[in-house]
Amino acid sequence: MNAGNMMQMLSAFSKFKSNHPKFVGFAEHFIKTGIPADSVIEITVTRPGEEPVTSNMKVLESDLELIRALGEMRQ
């Protein structure tokens, strides 16, 4: 990634953090503390004028292995 793209990404992330501080704090908490296997992640999306749609997933050990491998790749 070139320096210009990096600066654009940092600017966009800064704006995202400003617009959604509770979500960023929530995500940062779990990045720091981790999410152990057998945890359940649930998300609900509510589009304007539509009913909410919810889905969830139980975190498996293989999911955590994938996340660790991806983290090692970026180092």
N, C-alpha and C positions, 0 to 999 in steps of 0.2 A: 504494500500500500504506500503510495507516495505521500509526501508531507501535506500537500493540499487536501487530499482525501481525508487524511488523518485529522486535519484541523476542522473540516466540515463535520466529521463524525463527532468530534469532541463538542463542537458547538451544538449539534443536534441533540446530543445526550444531555448537555447542560440545560437546554430548553425543556427536554422531557422531564428531567429532575425537577425543574421549576414548576412545570405544569402538573406533575403527579408525585408530590413529595411523600405521601402516605404509601403509595405503591412501591416507590424506590426504597423507602425505609423497610418495608415488609420484605422485599426481595433481598436486600442487603443482609437482613437478619439471618435468613436461611442460607445465604452464601457463606456467611461467617460460621454459623453453627452446624450447617449440614442438614440433610434430610435423610434419616436412616431408612433402611429397607422396612417394608410393611407400613410406611406412612401412606396416607391417602391425600392426593392432590386433587382438588375440585375447582372447577372454573365455571362461571356462569356468564353468558353473553346476553345482554338485553339490547336489541336493536330498537330504535325509535318506532313506536307504534306496533311492536311485535311482542309476543310472549317470550319470557326468558327461556334460554336453552342451557342446560347444565350437563356437564360430563365430568367424570372423575377417573383416576387411575391409581392403582396401588403400586407403589415404588418397589421394584424388584432388585435383587442384588445385581442382576445383569444390566439394569439401567444405570446403577451406580458405577459399574465397571466401564460402561460406555462414557459416562461423564468424566471419569478419571482419565481415560485414554484421550479424550478430546482435549482435556486440560493439559496433558503432557505434550500433545502435538503443538500447542500454541507457545510453548516455552522454548 
